[in-house]
Amino acid sequence: MLSAENLGGVLLNAQHNFAWATGGKTNGVNGSIENGACFLFYRADGRRFVLANNIEMPRVLAEEVSADEFEPVEFTWQEEKASGDLVIGKAKALLGENRNIGSDLFLHADVRPIEGLIARCRYELTAEEIERFRSLGKDAGFALEKIFEIIKPGDAENTIARKVKNALSFLGIESIVTLVGADDRIARFRHPVPTGNVWKKTLLIAVCARRHGLVASLSRIACAGEIPDELRAKTEACAHVFGRFLAAATRGATGAEIYRAAAEAYAEKGFGDELNRHHQGGAAGYKSRDWVAHPKSAETVQNNQAFAWNPSITGTKTEETVLVKTDGIEYLTVSHGFPKIEVKIDGQEFYAPGILKL
Protein backbone atom coordinates (compact mmCIF):
# COMPACT_ATOMS: atom_id res chain seq x y z
CA MET A 1 0.00 0.00 0.00
CA LEU A 2 2.82 2.42 0.85
CA SER A 3 4.49 1.78 -2.49
CA ALA A 4 1.24 2.18 -4.42
CA GLU A 5 0.55 5.49 -2.69
CA ASN A 6 4.16 6.77 -3.05
CA LEU A 7 4.62 7.03 0.71
CA GLY A 8 7.90 6.65 2.53
CA GLY A 9 6.10 5.63 5.72
CA VAL A 10 2.88 5.71 7.71
CA LEU A 11 2.18 6.77 11.29
CA LEU A 12 -0.44 4.87 13.27
CA ASN A 13 -1.78 6.60 16.37
CA ALA A 14 -5.49 5.71 16.56
CA GLN A 15 -6.21 3.21 19.31
CA HIS A 16 -8.05 0.80 17.00
CA ASN A 17 -5.16 0.72 14.52
CA PHE A 18 -2.57 0.14 17.25
CA ALA A 19 -4.63 -2.86 18.40
CA TRP A 20 -4.84 -4.16 14.84
CA ALA A 21 -1.12 -3.74 14.15
CA THR A 22 -0.02 -5.37 17.42
CA GLY A 23 -2.39 -8.32 17.64
CA GLY A 24 -4.68 -6.83 20.24
CA LYS A 25 -2.38 -4.67 22.36
CA THR A 26 -3.25 -1.12 23.38
CA ASN A 27 -1.76 2.36 23.29
CA GLY A 28 -4.83 3.71 25.05
CA VAL A 29 -4.63 5.79 28.19
CA ASN A 30 -7.41 8.33 27.68
CA GLY A 31 -10.61 6.61 26.58
CA SER A 32 -12.32 9.89 25.71
CA ILE A 33 -10.17 10.44 22.60
CA GLU A 34 -9.29 8.37 19.55
CA ASN A 35 -5.58 9.17 19.79
CA GLY A 36 -3.32 6.74 21.60
CA ALA A 37 -0.40 7.57 23.87
CA CYS A 38 2.27 6.49 21.38
CA PHE A 39 2.82 6.07 17.63
CA LEU A 40 3.83 3.18 15.44
CA PHE A 41 5.80 4.14 12.34
CA TYR A 42 6.03 1.75 9.38
CA ARG A 43 8.64 2.56 6.77
CA ALA A 44 8.26 1.50 3.15
CA ASP A 45 11.34 -0.74 3.38
CA GLY A 46 9.76 -2.76 6.19
CA ARG A 47 11.48 -1.22 9.22
CA ARG A 48 9.15 -0.51 12.13
CA PHE A 49 9.44 2.00 14.97
CA VAL A 50 7.57 2.95 18.12
CA LEU A 51 7.63 6.66 18.97
CA ALA A 52 6.73 7.70 22.51
CA ASN A 53 7.64 10.14 25.24
CA ASN A 54 9.58 9.11 28.32
CA ILE A 55 6.36 8.69 30.33
CA GLU A 56 4.91 6.05 28.01
CA MET A 57 7.89 4.25 26.50
CA PRO A 58 8.82 2.07 29.52
CA ARG A 59 5.34 0.58 29.84
CA VAL A 60 4.80 0.24 26.10
CA LEU A 61 8.03 -1.77 25.72
CA ALA A 62 7.33 -3.84 28.82
CA GLU A 63 3.69 -4.67 28.17
CA GLU A 64 2.62 -3.91 24.60
CA VAL A 65 5.43 -4.28 22.03
CA SER A 66 9.08 -5.25 22.21
CA ALA A 67 12.19 -3.44 21.01
CA ASP A 68 12.86 -6.48 18.81
CA GLU A 69 9.64 -5.79 16.90
CA PHE A 70 9.66 -2.00 16.90
CA GLU A 71 12.76 0.15 17.21
CA PRO A 72 12.13 2.67 20.02
CA VAL A 73 12.39 6.40 19.40
CA GLU A 74 11.99 8.21 22.70
CA PHE A 75 11.68 11.90 23.52
CA THR A 76 10.89 13.88 26.65
CA TRP A 77 7.38 14.92 27.49
CA GLN A 78 8.59 18.53 27.60
CA GLU A 79 9.77 18.30 23.98
CA GLU A 80 6.42 16.84 22.96
CA LYS A 81 4.41 19.56 24.67
CA ALA A 82 6.62 22.30 23.26
CA SER A 83 6.18 21.25 19.64
CA GLY A 84 3.05 19.92 18.00
CA ASP A 85 5.19 18.75 15.06
CA LEU A 86 7.75 16.81 17.09
CA VAL A 87 6.56 13.30 16.14
CA ILE A 88 6.31 14.25 12.48
CA GLY A 89 9.86 15.57 12.56
CA LYS A 90 11.10 12.40 14.26
CA ALA A 91 9.38 10.25 11.63
CA LYS A 92 10.75 12.26 8.71
CA ALA A 93 14.24 12.01 10.17
CA LEU A 94 13.93 8.23 9.87
CA LEU A 95 13.19 8.39 6.14
CA GLY A 96 15.45 8.39 3.14
CA GLU A 97 14.67 10.17 -0.10
CA ASN A 98 10.91 9.64 -0.03
CA ARG A 99 9.80 11.84 2.83
CA ASN A 100 6.06 11.56 2.08
CA ILE A 101 4.22 10.38 5.18
CA GLY A 102 0.70 9.10 5.65
CA SER A 103 -1.22 8.79 8.92
CA ASP A 104 -4.43 7.31 10.23
CA LEU A 105 -5.45 10.57 11.93
CA PHE A 106 -5.11 14.16 10.77
CA LEU A 107 -1.83 15.35 12.30
CA HIS A 108 -0.51 18.14 10.09
CA ALA A 109 -1.05 19.67 6.67
CA ASP A 110 2.17 17.99 5.47
CA VAL A 111 0.96 14.51 6.46
CA ARG A 112 -1.64 12.77 4.33
CA PRO A 113 -4.57 11.17 6.22
CA ILE A 114 -5.14 7.66 4.78
CA GLU A 115 -7.43 5.96 7.31
CA GLY A 116 -9.67 4.74 4.46
CA LEU A 117 -6.75 2.87 2.87
CA ILE A 118 -5.57 1.50 6.23
CA ALA A 119 -9.08 0.29 7.02
CA ARG A 120 -9.12 -1.84 3.87
CA CYS A 121 -5.98 -3.56 5.11
CA ARG A 122 -7.89 -4.54 8.27
CA TYR A 123 -11.00 -5.99 6.61
CA GLU A 124 -9.90 -9.58 5.93
CA LEU A 125 -9.24 -11.16 9.31
CA THR A 126 -6.31 -13.48 9.90
CA ALA A 127 -6.71 -16.92 11.46
CA GLU A 128 -5.48 -15.57 14.79
CA GLU A 129 -7.91 -12.64 14.68
CA ILE A 130 -10.81 -14.99 13.87
CA GLU A 131 -10.01 -17.10 16.92
CA ARG A 132 -9.94 -13.97 19.09
CA PHE A 133 -13.25 -12.84 17.60
CA ARG A 134 -14.84 -16.25 18.20
CA SER A 135 -13.77 -16.16 21.82
CA LEU A 136 -15.04 -12.60 22.26
CA GLY A 137 -18.39 -13.36 20.62
CA LYS A 138 -18.88 -16.49 22.70
CA ASP A 139 -18.14 -14.69 25.97
CA ALA A 140 -20.21 -11.60 25.10
CA GLY A 141 -23.17 -13.76 24.09
CA PHE A 142 -22.85 -15.77 27.31
CA ALA A 143 -22.72 -12.62 29.43
CA LEU A 144 -25.88 -11.15 27.87
CA GLU A 145 -27.68 -14.45 28.29
CA LYS A 146 -26.73 -14.85 31.95
CA ILE A 147 -27.42 -11.22 32.82
CA PHE A 148 -31.15 -12.02 32.91
CA GLU A 149 -30.49 -14.29 35.88
CA ILE A 150 -29.29 -11.36 38.00
CA ILE A 151 -31.61 -8.55 36.90
CA LYS A 152 -35.36 -8.32 37.42
CA PRO A 153 -38.35 -6.10 36.67
CA GLY A 154 -38.22 -3.16 39.04
CA ASP A 155 -34.55 -2.53 38.32
CA ALA A 156 -33.65 0.83 36.81
CA GLU A 157 -31.99 0.95 33.41
CA ASN A 158 -28.79 2.46 34.79
CA THR A 159 -28.58 -0.28 37.43
CA ILE A 160 -28.95 -2.90 34.70
CA ALA A 161 -26.29 -1.15 32.61
CA ARG A 162 -23.85 -1.27 35.51
CA LYS A 163 -24.47 -4.99 35.96
CA VAL A 164 -23.98 -5.58 32.22
CA LYS A 165 -20.67 -3.74 32.25
CA ASN A 166 -19.55 -5.65 35.34
CA ALA A 167 -20.46 -9.00 33.79
CA LEU A 168 -18.51 -8.20 30.65
CA SER A 169 -15.59 -6.77 32.60
CA PHE A 170 -15.35 -10.00 34.60
CA LEU A 171 -14.57 -11.68 31.24
CA GLY A 172 -12.00 -9.05 30.30
CA ILE A 173 -14.39 -7.26 27.97
CA GLU A 174 -15.00 -3.52 27.84
CA SER A 175 -18.50 -2.39 26.88
CA ILE A 176 -17.78 0.66 24.73
CA VAL A 177 -21.51 1.08 24.00
CA THR A 178 -24.10 0.07 26.59
CA LEU A 179 -27.73 0.76 25.73
CA VAL A 180 -30.60 -0.25 28.00
CA GLY A 181 -34.20 0.57 27.15
CA ALA A 182 -37.21 -0.47 29.18
CA ASP A 183 -40.79 -0.55 27.91
CA ASP A 184 -41.85 2.60 26.03
CA ARG A 185 -38.28 3.90 25.73
CA ILE A 186 -37.50 1.05 23.30
CA ALA A 187 -40.04 2.46 20.84
CA ARG A 188 -39.25 6.11 21.51
CA PHE A 189 -35.49 5.99 21.01
CA ARG A 190 -33.25 3.94 18.73
CA HIS A 191 -30.32 4.59 21.10
CA PRO A 192 -31.78 4.28 24.62
CA VAL A 193 -28.92 5.54 26.76
CA PRO A 194 -29.71 4.11 30.23
CA THR A 195 -31.59 6.33 32.67
CA GLY A 196 -33.37 5.90 35.99
CA ASN A 197 -36.41 4.55 34.13
CA VAL A 198 -37.64 1.35 35.82
CA TRP A 199 -38.13 -1.86 33.84
CA LYS A 200 -41.67 -3.22 34.08
CA LYS A 201 -42.46 -5.47 31.08
CA THR A 202 -40.02 -5.41 28.14
CA LEU A 203 -36.29 -4.79 28.18
CA LEU A 204 -33.72 -4.23 25.41
CA ILE A 205 -29.98 -4.48 26.06
CA ALA A 206 -27.50 -3.63 23.30
CA VAL A 207 -23.72 -3.58 23.64
CA CYS A 208 -20.58 -3.10 21.60
CA ALA A 209 -18.13 -5.35 23.42
CA ARG A 210 -14.36 -4.87 22.93
CA ARG A 211 -11.52 -7.17 23.88
CA HIS A 212 -7.97 -7.18 22.48
CA GLY A 213 -9.06 -4.48 20.06
CA LEU A 214 -11.88 -6.37 18.34
CA VAL A 215 -15.49 -5.24 18.79
CA ALA A 216 -18.57 -7.49 18.76
CA SER A 217 -22.07 -5.97 18.70
CA LEU A 218 -25.22 -7.72 19.89
CA SER A 219 -28.68 -6.98 21.24
CA ARG A 220 -31.05 -9.03 23.41
CA ILE A 221 -34.72 -8.53 24.33
CA ALA A 222 -36.59 -10.07 27.26
CA CYS A 223 -40.17 -9.84 28.38
CA ALA A 224 -41.59 -10.37 31.87
CA GLY A 225 -44.62 -12.61 31.39
CA GLU A 226 -46.43 -13.19 28.12
CA ILE A 227 -44.89 -11.67 25.00
CA PRO A 228 -47.33 -9.22 23.36
CA ASP A 229 -48.48 -10.33 19.91
CA GLU A 230 -47.38 -7.05 18.31
CA LEU A 231 -43.87 -7.30 19.76
CA ARG A 232 -43.57 -10.91 18.62
CA ALA A 233 -44.75 -10.07 15.09
CA LYS A 234 -42.42 -7.09 14.76
CA THR A 235 -39.45 -9.10 16.05
CA GLU A 236 -40.17 -11.91 13.56
CA ALA A 237 -40.30 -9.32 10.78
CA CYS A 238 -37.02 -7.86 12.00
CA ALA A 239 -35.50 -11.35 11.98
CA HIS A 240 -36.58 -11.72 8.34
CA VAL A 241 -34.72 -8.52 7.45
CA PHE A 242 -31.69 -9.79 9.36
CA GLY A 243 -31.80 -13.00 7.33
CA ARG A 244 -31.87 -11.00 4.12
CA PHE A 245 -28.78 -9.14 5.27
CA LEU A 246 -26.95 -12.42 5.86
CA ALA A 247 -28.04 -13.81 2.49
CA ALA A 248 -27.05 -10.65 0.61
CA ALA A 249 -23.69 -10.01 2.29
CA THR A 250 -21.64 -12.46 0.29
CA ARG A 251 -18.10 -11.97 -0.99
CA GLY A 252 -17.97 -9.22 -3.61
CA ALA A 253 -21.38 -7.74 -2.83
CA THR A 254 -21.42 -3.97 -2.44
CA GLY A 255 -22.89 -2.08 0.48
CA ALA A 256 -25.45 -0.57 -1.90
CA GLU A 257 -26.58 -4.01 -3.08
CA ILE A 258 -26.95 -5.20 0.51
CA TYR A 259 -28.90 -2.06 1.39
CA ARG A 260 -31.34 -2.67 -1.50
CA ALA A 261 -31.92 -6.24 -0.35
CA ALA A 262 -32.72 -4.98 3.15
CA ALA A 263 -35.07 -2.31 1.78
CA GLU A 264 -36.97 -5.00 -0.11
CA ALA A 265 -37.16 -7.14 3.02
CA TYR A 266 -38.61 -4.31 5.10
CA ALA A 267 -41.21 -3.63 2.39
CA GLU A 268 -42.12 -7.32 2.13
CA LYS A 269 -43.09 -7.31 5.80
CA GLY A 270 -45.01 -4.04 5.59
CA PHE A 271 -42.42 -1.89 7.39
CA GLY A 272 -40.79 -0.08 4.46
CA ASP A 273 -40.35 3.24 6.26
CA GLU A 274 -38.49 1.69 9.21
CA LEU A 275 -35.33 1.57 7.12
CA ASN A 276 -35.16 5.37 7.36
CA ARG A 277 -35.24 5.46 11.16
CA HIS A 278 -31.80 4.01 11.85
CA HIS A 279 -28.69 2.75 10.07
CA GLN A 280 -28.61 -0.98 9.48
CA GLY A 281 -25.06 -1.86 10.46
CA GLY A 282 -22.18 -3.08 8.34
CA ALA A 283 -18.56 -4.19 8.45
CA ALA A 284 -17.07 -4.76 11.91
CA GLY A 285 -13.66 -5.46 13.37
CA TYR A 286 -11.45 -3.03 15.28
CA LYS A 287 -14.23 -0.45 15.14
CA SER A 288 -17.86 -1.14 15.94
CA ARG A 289 -18.53 -0.41 12.26
CA ASP A 290 -15.82 0.10 9.63
CA TRP A 291 -18.49 0.99 7.10
CA VAL A 292 -22.27 1.06 7.05
CA ALA A 293 -24.49 -0.14 4.20
CA HIS A 294 -26.26 2.75 2.46
CA PRO A 295 -27.71 3.49 -1.01
CA LYS A 296 -24.41 4.71 -2.50
CA SER A 297 -21.95 2.46 -0.66
CA ALA A 298 -19.28 1.09 -3.02
CA GLU A 299 -17.51 -0.92 -0.29
CA THR A 300 -17.42 -4.64 -1.03
CA VAL A 301 -17.63 -7.68 1.21
CA GLN A 302 -14.33 -9.51 1.68
CA ASN A 303 -13.68 -13.11 2.65
CA ASN A 304 -13.19 -13.62 6.41
CA GLN A 305 -14.69 -10.21 7.14
CA ALA A 306 -16.90 -9.58 10.17
CA PHE A 307 -20.28 -7.85 9.96
CA ALA A 308 -22.66 -6.56 12.60
CA TRP A 309 -26.17 -6.07 11.21
CA ASN A 310 -28.79 -4.33 13.35
CA PRO A 311 -32.16 -3.99 11.61
CA SER A 312 -34.83 -2.41 13.80
CA ILE A 313 -38.57 -1.88 13.75
CA THR A 314 -40.03 0.60 16.20
CA GLY A 315 -40.15 -1.23 19.53
CA THR A 316 -37.74 -4.03 18.68
CA LYS A 317 -34.36 -4.82 17.18
CA THR A 318 -32.18 -7.68 15.94
CA GLU A 319 -28.39 -7.55 16.18
CA GLU A 320 -25.62 -10.09 15.94
CA THR A 321 -22.02 -10.12 14.71
CA VAL A 322 -21.14 -12.71 12.08
CA LEU A 323 -18.19 -13.77 9.95
CA VAL A 324 -18.49 -14.07 6.17
CA LYS A 325 -16.54 -17.11 4.94
CA THR A 326 -16.24 -18.88 1.60
CA ASP A 327 -18.53 -21.65 2.86
CA GLY A 328 -21.16 -19.40 4.43
CA ILE A 329 -21.93 -17.45 7.57
CA GLU A 330 -20.47 -18.10 11.02
CA TYR A 331 -22.28 -16.56 13.98
CA LEU A 332 -19.75 -14.99 16.34
CA THR A 333 -22.08 -13.67 19.04
CA VAL A 334 -23.95 -16.67 20.41
CA SER A 335 -26.33 -17.01 23.37
CA HIS A 336 -27.08 -20.74 23.31
CA GLY A 337 -29.86 -20.58 25.88
CA PHE A 338 -31.66 -17.72 24.15
CA PRO A 339 -34.71 -18.32 21.91
CA LYS A 340 -34.02 -18.30 18.17
CA ILE A 341 -36.14 -17.22 15.25
CA GLU A 342 -35.47 -19.36 12.17
CA VAL A 343 -35.57 -17.62 8.81
CA LYS A 344 -35.44 -19.13 5.32
CA ILE A 345 -34.15 -16.97 2.49
CA ASP A 346 -33.89 -18.48 -1.01
CA GLY A 347 -33.51 -21.97 0.42
CA GLN A 348 -30.91 -20.94 2.98
CA GLU A 349 -31.59 -21.22 6.70
CA PHE A 350 -30.59 -18.42 9.05
CA TYR A 351 -31.56 -17.49 12.57
CA ALA A 352 -31.86 -14.40 14.72
CA PRO A 353 -32.21 -13.98 18.48
CA GLY A 354 -35.79 -14.17 19.68
CA ILE A 355 -37.43 -12.74 22.79
CA LEU A 356 -36.65 -14.32 26.13
CA LYS A 357 -39.78 -14.91 28.21
CA LEU A 358 -39.10 -14.52 31.92
N, C-alpha and C positions, 0 to 999 in steps of 0.2 A: 504494500500500500504506500509506503514512504517513497519508494522508487517511482511508482506510477504518478504520484502527486508532486514529484520533484522537491521532496523535503529531506533535509539533512538529519532531522530528528523530530520526535514528538514528546511533549510533556504531558504526563497524566497526573492530575491532581484531584479530580472528582472522586468521592468516596466509592461510588459503584465501580468505577474503572480500576481503582487500586485493588479492590476485592477481586475483580475479574483477572487482572494481570498477575496476581499473587496466589491464586488458588484459594481464595476465601479469607485472606488476611484483611486487616483494616488499618487505614491511616486516619480514622475518625477520632476526634476528640470532642468537637462541638457538633452536636446533632442538629442544631438549628440551621446549619449552613451546608451547602453541597461540597464546598472545598474541604480537602483533608489537610492534615498537619504536616505533610511532606509531599514531595514530588517524585515520580519515577520519570526517568529520561531515557528513551530508546533512540539510539543512533542508527542511521541507515546501514552501517556496516555490522550491526548486530551487538555492539557493546551496550551495556545497560548500567545506569547509574541511579542512585537514590540521593536526592538533594533535600537536606533538612537542617534546621538550626540546631544549636547545641543543646536545646531543651529536649527536642524530640529524637535526635539521632540515637542516643544510647538505647532507648526502649525499642525503637523501630528495628535496630540491628539485633537486639536480644530476643524480640518476640514476634516480629513480622517477616522480615527478610534477612538474608545473611550477606555479609560482605563478599562471599564467594559468588553470589548471584548478581548482586548490584554493587558496583563500586561506589563507596560513600563520598559525597561532596558536602562537607559541613561548613557552616558559617555561624557567626554569633547572632543571637536574637536582636542585638542592638543594630547590627548591619542590616538585618532584614527589615526592621522597623524604620530605619533611616532611608531606605530606598525601595520603592515599589517595584523597581525593575531588577532587583538584585538576582533573583532566580533566573530571569531571562538572560542576564549577562553571564551568569555562571554556565548556563546551558550553551550559549553561543561560543564561549571560550573552549568548550569541549569538542567543537565541530572543526572540520577541515574547510575545504573550499565552499561547499554548499552550506550556507548559514541560514537557510530557510527553515523555520521551525513551525510546527503545528502544535495545537493543544486541544484538550477536551473542553476547557472552559475559556471564556474570553479573559485574556490576561493583559494584552497590550495591543496597540494598533499594528505593531510589527510582527505579531504572532497570529497565525491563521487558525481560527477555531474550526476543528474538523470532527466534532462529536458525532455527526451523522455518519461519517466514514468509519470511525472507531466502533460505533454501535453495530455496524454490519459485520465487523470482525467478531463480535460477541454472539451473534445470533445462533450459529450452529454449535450446540453444546458438545463438549468432549465426553468421553466415557466416564471420566472422573467427576465431571460436573453433573452428569445425569445421575450418578449414584448419590451425590450430595443432595440433588433435587428430590430424588425418591425418598430419601431419609427425612428430609424436611417436610415433604408433603404428607408422608405417613404420620409423623409426629404432630403436625398441625391439625390434620384431620382427626386424630385421636383426641387431642386436647379439646377441640370444639364439640366432639361427641360427649366426652366425659364431663364437660362443664355443666351440662344439664342435670348432673347428679348432685351438684353443690350450689345451684341457684334455684330460686323458687319464685312463683308469683308473689308479689308484695315487695320484692327487691327493686331498688331504684336502678335505672340504667347505668349511672356512673358507678354504682357498687358492682354491678355485673361486669362492667368494663374492667374494673380493677382486678376482679377475679380471673377474667380472661387473660389479661396481661400477665398475671402471676402464674397461671397455668402454663402459658407458653414460655415464660422466662425460666420456669423449672426445667424445661427441656432445652434450654440454651437458645431460645428463639425470642427475637424482639418483634413486638407488634408495632409496625411503623404506621399502620392505619388500624384504628379500632372503632368500629361503628356499632352502636346498639340502639335499636329502635323498638319501642313497645307500643302495641296497639295502634292508635290513630296516627302516631308519628311515622310509622312505616309508610303509610299512604301519602302523608303530607310532604315528606322529605326523602329525596333519593340518597342523601348522605346524612343519616341521623346521628350526628355527633352526640354522644351520651350526655344526658342531663339528669336532673333529679326526678324525672317522670317515672312513676311506679308501674311496673309490669303487672297487668291483670290477666289478659287472655293470650295474646299472640306476641311473640318476640322474634326479632331478627338480629343476628350477630354476623358482622362481616369484618374480616381482618385481612391485612397484608402482612404476612409473617416472614421475617428475614433471619436467615442464619448463614454464616460464612459467605455473606454477600448476596446469595440468591434469595428471591422473593416469591413466595407462593400466596395466591389470593383465593379465598373461599368464603362462602356465606352459608349460614344454617338458619332454619326457621323452626320454631317449636310452638305448640299450641296447648294451653292448659284445658283439658276436656275435649269435647267434640270439635272437630275441625269444620268450620263453616263451609257450606257448599261453594260459595263464591270464591273463597280463598283457595279451596282445593282446585276449582276449575281454572282459576287464573294461574296457579302454580303449574298445573299440567300443561297449560298453553305456553308458559314460560319455558318449561322443559322441552317442548317441541321446538321452540326457537333455538334453544341451546343445542339440541340435536342437529339442527340444520347448520349451525356454526361448525360443529365437529365434522359433519359430512363435507362442508364446503372448503374447510381449511386444510387442503391437501397441498403437497409440495408443488410449488410453481404458481399457485393461485394468488391473485392480487388482493389487497385489502378491499378494493372497490368491488371485486367479484363476490367476496365473502359478505360484504355489506348488503349487496343486492339480494343475496340468498336469504339473509336475515330479514330484510324488508318484506320479501315474499312470505316468509314464515309468519311474521306478525300479522300480515293481511289475511292469510289463510285462516287464522284463528280469531279474526274479527277485532284485532287490536293494532291496526296499522299505525295509528298516531303515537303509540307508546314508544316507537323507535326514536321519536324526536325529543323525548323527555330525559334521556341520559345516554352517554356513550355506551358502547356495547363491549368494550374490552379489546384485547389484541395481544400482540407479542409480549412475552414476559421473560424474565431472566434476572439480571442484576438491577433492574428497575422494575417497579410494579407493572409498568407497561412501557415497552420500548417504542411501540407504535400502536395506534388505535385504528381500527377499520372505519373508514368513512367513504363517502361517494367518490372522492377523487384520489384515494390512496393507491399509489403505484408500488408500494412495498410488496414483496412476494414471500410466500411461506417457504422456509428452508427445511431440509431434513434435520431431525434431532433438534427442533426448535420448540420452545415452550410457549404456550398460549393460555391466557386467562380470559375466558369469556364470561360476561356478566349481564345477560339480558334481564330486563325487568319490566313488569307490568304493575301499574299502581297498586301498591299493597303487598307485593311479593317480588321475589328475585331468585335467580339461579346463578350460581358462580362456582366454578371449579378451575383448577389449573391442570393442564394436560400437556403431554409431549407428542408431537407429530413425528412419526417414524415411517420408514418405507413400508412397513407391514401394518400400519394402522395407527390408532390412537392409544396412548397409555395414560391412564388417569393417575396423576401425581398426588392430588389431595384426596384422601380416602377416609371416610368414616364408616367402617364396616357395619356398625350397629345401627346406622341411620337408615330410615326408609329410602327406597329408590323408586324413581319413576322411569319406567322403560319406554324408550322411544324408537320407532322404526322409521328410517329415512332411506328410501330407494333400496330396500332390502337389507340395509345395514342396521344393526342393533346398537343403540347407545343408551345411556342412562344419565339421569340427573338426580341430585338430592331431593328427597321429598320433604314432607312436613312431619316432624316428630310429635306424636301425641303423648302428652304427659298425664 
